[in-house]
Amino acid sequence: MADNEQKALQLIAEAEKKLNSSKGFLGSLFGSGANKVDDAIECYHRAANMFKMAKKWQQAGSAFCEAANLHAKAGSRHDAATNYVDASNCYKKVDPNEAVACLLKAIDIYTDMGRFTMAAKHHQTIAEMFENEANDLHRAVQHYEQAADYFKGEESTSSANKCMLKVAQYAAQLEDYEKAIQIYESVAGSCLDSSLLKYSAKEYFFRASLCHLSVDLLNAQHALDKYASQYPAFQDSREFKLVKTLIEHLEEQNIDGYTEAVKDYDSISRLDQWYTTILLRIKKQHNDNPDLR
């Protein structure tokens, strides 16, 4: 490990030496500057890989960044973007903020080149980092939305919907129920247009119904009726029946009945953390405000 790190440091020194010598009068006069820059990039690349072998992730990221910066100055935009992504992958292990900064540089290059699918994928990666490592849902939502926007522009509807469903999931957790409802209804509608995806609409209508239930009982009943008319098979589902039962119990202020209905459903179809959170919030809301309609 130490041997690899030592070799990497020697390569960094060699790269810096080549860059300094390429700036001189003779270098520019005889046109050898460009070759020296290429040689320096090669040294930075090799150093980065040596640092990776030594598990020196910060230094590896830095070396890839140096190579990316040189590529950018030389006008090799694609190579620059690739190296910023490589740098980000190294930084991700030790410095998430630097990892994000590198990906944003790559995204700027890709959007400038019209490579929007690549830009979308990297926005998605940033969103996942904010989601999993920083637990910053607001910023995760921003990057999922940007990714979805680029995917839509490239007619990648499935990828766009996947990102928007993440936005809806976190919007609901952040109590922006109207936004979540709008997305779930939109994605459900697009699923109904496809015979392969039609069955998925049930889940999104179920989620939208619970978001409505978090806001207003009457709205939830109207939404349930609307979803059943859009997708008649939804009316026969356990999800539809659960929401209908929950509305009835809440109207009667029967919190015990509400709890039992959720338990019965969960005993057959396990509810994940998102559903549990939303259902507990609804219960608490009606416990705290028993006259809420």
C-alpha positions in Angstrom: 0.0 0.0 0.0 2.7 2.4 1.1 4.7 1.6 -2.1 1.7 2.5 -4.3 1.3 5.8 -2.5 5.0 6.6 -2.9 4.8 5.9 -6.6 1.7 8.1 -6.9 3.5 11.0 -5.2 6.4 10.6 -7.6 4.0 10.7 -10.6 2.4 13.9 -9.2 5.8 15.5 -8.9 6.6 14.4 -12.4 3.3 15.9 -13.8 4.0 19.2 -12.1 7.5 19.3 -13.5 6.2 18.6 -17.0 3.6 21.4 -16.7 6.2 23.9 -15.4 8.6 23.1 -18.2 5.9 23.4 -20.8 5.3 27.0 -19.8 8.7 28.2 -20.7 9.8 30.1 -23.8 11.4 27.2 -25.6 8.3 25.0 -24.9 6.0 27.5 -26.6 8.6 28.2 -29.4 9.0 24.5 -30.4 5.4 23.5 -29.8 6.3 20.9 -27.2 3.9 22.4 -24.6 0.9 20.3 -25.8 2.8 17.1 -25.5 4.0 17.9 -22.0 0.4 18.6 -21.0 -0.6 15.2 -22.4 2.2 13.6 -20.5 1.2 15.4 -17.3 -2.4 14.2 -17.7 -1.1 10.6 -18.1 0.9 11.1 -14.9 -2.1 12.3 -13.0 -4.1 9.4 -14.3 -1.5 6.9 -13.2 -1.1 8.6 -9.9 -4.9 8.5 -9.3 -5.0 4.8 -9.9 -2.0 4.2 -7.6 -3.8 6.2 -4.9 -6.9 4.1 -5.5 -4.8 0.9 -5.0 -3.5 2.4 -1.7 -7.1 3.4 -0.7 -6.1 7.1 -0.5 -9.4 8.3 -1.8 -8.9 12.0 -1.2 -5.6 12.1 -3.1 -7.0 9.9 -5.9 -9.9 12.3 -6.3 -7.6 15.3 -6.3 -5.4 13.6 -9.0 -8.4 12.9 -11.2 -9.5 16.5 -10.7 -6.1 17.8 -11.9 -6.4 15.6 -15.0 -10.0 16.9 -15.6 -8.9 20.5 -15.3 -6.1 20.0 -17.9 -8.5 18.3 -20.3 -11.0 21.1 -19.9 -8.3 23.7 -20.6 -7.2 21.7 -23.7 -10.8 21.6 -24.9 -11.3 17.9 -24.4 -14.7 18.3 -22.8 -15.8 14.6 -22.8 -12.5 13.5 -21.2 -12.8 16.3 -18.7 -16.3 15.2 -17.7 -15.2 11.6 -17.5 -12.4 12.5 -15.1 -14.7 14.7 -12.9 -17.0 11.6 -12.6 -13.9 9.4 -11.7 -12.9 12.0 -9.1 -16.4 12.1 -7.7 -16.4 8.3 -7.3 -13.2 8.6 -5.2 -14.4 11.5 -3.1 -17.7 9.8 -2.4 -15.9 7.5 0.0 -14.5 10.3 2.1 -15.9 13.7 1.2 -19.5 13.8 -0.1 -19.4 17.6 -0.7 -16.4 17.3 -3.0 -18.1 14.3 -4.7 -21.2 16.5 -5.5 -19.0 19.4 -6.6 -17.2 17.2 -9.1 -20.4 15.8 -10.5 -21.9 19.3 -10.9 -18.8 20.2 -13.0 -19.4 17.1 -15.2 -23.1 18.0 -15.5 -22.2 21.5 -16.7 -20.1 20.0 -19.4 -22.6 17.3 -20.4 -25.5 19.9 -20.7 -23.3 22.2 -22.7 -22.6 19.2 -25.1 -26.3 18.4 -25.2 -25.8 15.1 -23.4 -28.9 15.4 -21.3 -29.3 11.7 -20.5 -25.8 11.7 -18.9 -26.6 14.9 -17.0 -29.8 13.4 -15.8 -28.1 10.2 -14.5 -25.6 12.3 -12.6 -28.3 14.5 -11.0 -29.9 11.2 -10.0 -26.6 10.1 -8.4 -26.4 13.4 -6.5 -30.0 13.0 -5.3 -29.1 9.5 -4.0 -26.1 10.9 -2.1 -28.3 13.6 -0.4 -30.9 11.0 0.3 -28.6 8.2 1.7 -25.6 10.0 3.1 -26.5 13.5 4.0 -30.2 12.8 4.8 -31.0 16.1 3.1 -34.4 15.4 1.5 -35.0 18.9 0.3 -31.8 18.8 -1.9 -32.5 15.2 -2.9 -35.9 16.3 -4.2 -34.3 19.2 -6.2 -31.9 16.9 -8.0 -34.5 14.2 -8.6 -36.7 16.8 -10.2 -33.9 18.1 -12.4 -33.0 14.5 -13.4 -36.7 13.9 -14.3 -36.8 17.1 -16.3 -33.8 16.1 -18.4 -35.1 12.5 -18.8 -38.5 13.8 -20.0 -36.7 16.0 -22.6 -35.0 12.9 -24.0 -38.3 10.9 -24.1 -37.0 8.6 -21.3 -40.5 8.4 -19.7 -39.8 5.4 -17.5 -36.6 7.0 -16.0 -38.4 10.3 -15.5 -41.3 8.6 -13.7 -38.9 6.7 -11.5 -37.3 10.0 -10.4 -40.7 11.8 -9.9 -41.9 8.9 -7.7 -38.9 9.6 -5.4 -40.0 13.3 -5.4 -43.5 12.3 -4.5 -42.3 10.0 -1.7 -40.2 12.7 -0.1 -42.8 15.5 -0.7 -45.3 13.4 1.3 -42.7 12.8 4.0 -42.1 16.6 4.1 -45.9 17.1 4.3 -46.2 18.7 0.8 -49.2 16.4 0.1 -50.5 18.4 -2.8 -47.3 18.0 -4.7 -47.2 14.3 -3.9 -50.8 13.8 -5.0 -50.2 15.6 -8.3 -47.2 13.3 -9.1 -48.8 10.0 -8.0 -51.9 10.8 -10.1 -49.8 11.8 -13.1 -47.6 8.6 -13.0 -50.7 6.5 -12.4 -52.3 8.0 -15.5 -49.3 7.2 -17.6 -49.3 3.7 -16.3 -52.9 3.3 -17.4 -51.8 4.1 -21.0 -49.6 1.0 -21.0 -51.0 -2.6 -20.8 -47.7 -3.7 -19.2 -47.7 -1.1 -16.5 -51.4 -0.8 -15.9 -51.3 -2.9 -12.7 -48.8 -0.5 -11.1 -51.4 2.3 -11.1 -53.0 0.6 -8.1 -50.1 1.4 -5.9 -49.9 5.1 -7.0 -53.6 5.6 -6.5 -53.3 4.0 -3.1 -50.5 6.4 -2.2 -52.4 9.4 -3.6 -55.5 8.4 -1.6 -53.5 8.3 1.7 -52.0 11.8 0.9 -55.6 13.0 0.3 -56.5 11.4 3.7 -53.7 13.4 5.3 -55.4 16.6 4.1 -59.2 16.2 4.1 -61.6 13.3 4.5 -64.1 14.6 1.9 -61.4 15.1 -0.7 -60.1 11.6 0.0 -63.6 10.1 -0.7 -63.9 12.2 -3.9 -60.4 11.1 -5.0 -61.2 7.4 -4.3 -64.3 7.6 -6.5 -62.4 9.4 -9.2 -59.6 6.7 -9.2 -62.2 3.9 -9.3 -63.8 5.5 -12.4 -60.3 5.9 -14.1 -59.3 2.3 -13.2 -62.3 0.1 -12.4 -60.0 -2.8 -11.2 -58.8 -0.5 -8.4 -62.3 -0.8 -6.8 -61.8 -4.5 -6.2 -58.4 -4.1 -4.6 -57.5 -4.5 -0.9 -56.0 -1.0 -1.0 -59.2 0.7 -2.2 -61.2 -1.2 0.5 -58.7 -0.2 3.2 -58.9 3.5 2.4 -62.7 3.3 2.2 -62.8 1.6 5.7 -60.3 4.2 7.1 -62.5 7.1 5.9 -65.5 5.5 7.6 -63.7 5.0 10.9 -62.3 8.5 10.9 -65.8 10.0 10.1 -67.1 8.0 13.1 -64.0 9.1 15.2 -63.4 5.4 15.7 -59.6 5.4 16.2 -59.6 1.8 17.5 -61.4 0.7 14.3 -58.8 2.6 12.2 -55.9 0.9 14.0 -57.5 -2.6 13.6 -58.1 -2.0 9.9 -54.4 -1.0 9.3 -53.3 -4.1 11.4 -55.5 -6.4 9.4 -54.1 -5.1 6.1 -50.5 -5.2 7.3 -50.9 -8.8 8.4 -51.4 -9.8 4.8 -49.6 -7.1 2.8 -46.7 -5.8 4.8 -46.7 -2.0 4.9 -43.3 -0.3 4.4 -41.9 2.7 6.4 -43.5 5.3 4.1 -47.0 3.9 4.5 -46.5 3.4 8.3 -45.4 7.0 8.7 -48.3 8.5 6.7 -50.9 6.2 8.4 -49.6 7.1 11.9 -49.7 10.8 11.0 -53.3 10.5 9.9 -54.2 8.7 13.1 -52.4 11.3 15.3 -54.0 14.1 13.5 -57.5 12.8 14.2 -56.5 11.9 17.8 -55.3 15.4 18.4 -58.3 16.9 16.5 -61.2 14.6 17.1 -63.7 16.9 15.5 -61.7 17.1 12.3 -63.7 16.3 9.2 
